[in-house]
Amino acid sequence: MDETIVRITTASERMAREVTEYEVDRRVNNSRTVDPADPTLVAPVSA
């Protein structure tokens, strides 16, 4: 395998292990009425 491909694959796999996900406020999907500077939009939604 090409050295570049090996490096990209290694870096990609390392980064993928660090990615996390969580639900955010549904207002994120409404670009007409939401304040884009509101930091609570991307805060995790409590269950």
N, C-alpha and C positions, 0 to 999 in steps of 0.2 A: 504494500500500500504506500502511496506517496506520503512523504514526511509531513507535508502540509495538511493532508487529510487526517493523519494520525494526530497531529497537534490540535486541530479543530475539534475532532471527535473527543479527545481527552478533555479539553477545556469545556466543551458543551456538556459532557456527562458530569463533570465536577460542578458546574453551575446549576444543572438540573436538580441535583440533590439539595441545593440550597433554596430553591424556589418554594414559596409557601403560598397558600391561597386561603381566603376567608371571604365571607359574604359582606358586602357593603350596602349602604342605603340605596334603595331603589331610585331615589332622586337623581342618582348618577346618570341614569338613562334619559333624563328630561333636560335637554340643552336649552329649552326656551325659558323655563321658569327658575332654574337653579343658579345659585351664585357660584361660579367656578372657583372662587377663592375660598370657599367654605371648607375648612379642613375636616369637618365632621363627615363629609361625603365619603371619604375613603377610610374612615375608622371602622373597625370590625363591628358588625351588628351583634348585639348580645342576643343570645338564644332565648 
